[in-house]
Amino acid sequence: MINTKGLFFISFFKISSFFTKNKFLKIIGLPIRLLYKLVINYIVGIDIHDETTIGSNFQVFHGHGLVIHKNTIIGNNVIVRQNTTIGSAIDGGQAPTIGNNVNIGANSVIIGSVHIGDNSVIGAGSVVIKNVVENTTVVGNPARTIKS
């Protein structure tokens, strides 16, 4: 099954992200980056800055209402669902680091300087404010471990 909206976002993100590599590319890629912001933020409803560090095989399911902080680091093979916020707890604060093979459920919030370990699952509607060790499933508000 192909997730058309997610595929569209990822393709557009990679193109726009290419033009953030250095000052020269930022200048010549300005129209593309502005188009990315207009289409992805305002039309599609996904707020992910094109300078966010995202690993390979990142998947977005449904995507609407998705907000990810510019300084968040996302590993490989991560799945994120709609209405999820990954960001800083305070203005100018540190953003989360998401490991590899992480599955993040809908309506989840991961906030602050937390690390989500590899192969973890964040249940739908969870609020994560503490580190999650690898190979763990967390659920609830605040998130608690149900499987390790």
Buried (B, 14 or more C-beta within 10 A) or exposed (E): EEBEBBEBBBEBBEBBBEBBEEEEBEEEBEEBBEBBBEBBBEEBBBBBBBEBBBBEEBBBBBBEBBBBBBBBBBBBBBBBBBBBBBBBEEEEEBBBBBBBBBBBBBBBBBBBEBBBBBBBBBBBBBBBBEBBBBEBBBBEEEBEEEEE
